[in-house]
């Protein structure tokens, strides 16, 4: 949940010029939960501040794999977390 919140917050802050859309997709298999966030822009410059710029590192620490594809027209963040048996 925290990694998803971070990815969506980044999309809102950096990737939605002029109020563009954000797409959130969630999929699961028997052993993994996958999340994908797409936005309509490219990452902007980091904003200064002592508590800024830690989002990607936080997501890396929380998930089992992370794919970040920045682009001029869109940015895609996809990650997965293995599910443990109940």
Secondary structure as UniProt FT lines:
FT   HELIX           2..14
FT   HELIX           17..19
FT   STRAND          22..28
FT   STRAND          32..39
FT   TURN            50..51
FT   HELIX           55..62
FT   STRAND          65..69
FT   STRAND          75..82
//
